[in-house]
Each structure stands twice: as C-alpha cells, then as structure tokens.
Amino acid sequence: MACRKKTKDPKALDEIQKRILKALSELTEPAGCKEIAEKADLPTPKVTGKLRGLKNRGLVESPVKGKYVITEEGKKLI
C-alpha cells in the first residue's frame, strides 16, 4: 500500500502571507511592495512574489498600479 503525502490546505496561508496581510491591515493607504516589506520586516522580493498569489485569491487588491490594500476577505484571515 502506497503512502499518501499529507496535502496542504490550499486555502491556508503561510507565515509570510499572514505577515503581509497584517502589515496591510495596519497601513491606512494603498502601499507599494517596499513599504509593505518594511512594515512586515520581510525582503521586498519575497513580498512582491507573495502579493500576486494573495491578489489572485482575492485577499488583496490593487486600486492603483503598484499599490495594494487588504480586502474584507483578507481581513477575515488575520
């Protein structure tokens, strides 16, 4: 009998995604990757990569090109 790998919940957030959402929730205006990275104490390239996935999941949105805000769905997960 083959072993089954435990699959991750596709809706679960990793620690970096949680830190990004928390940082966005504390910012009062749309923020760029660098500002989010500084607030979350993360490297900017890591934030840039994770934001795409968060946006695709509807947890953040971009009201202005290059700036992000947390959505109501995103707020529910922090």
Secondary structure, 3 states (H helix, E strand, C coil): CCCCCCCCCCCCCCHHHHHHHHHHHHCCCCECHHHHHHHHCCCHHHHHHHHHHHHHCCCEEEEECCEEEECHHHHHCC
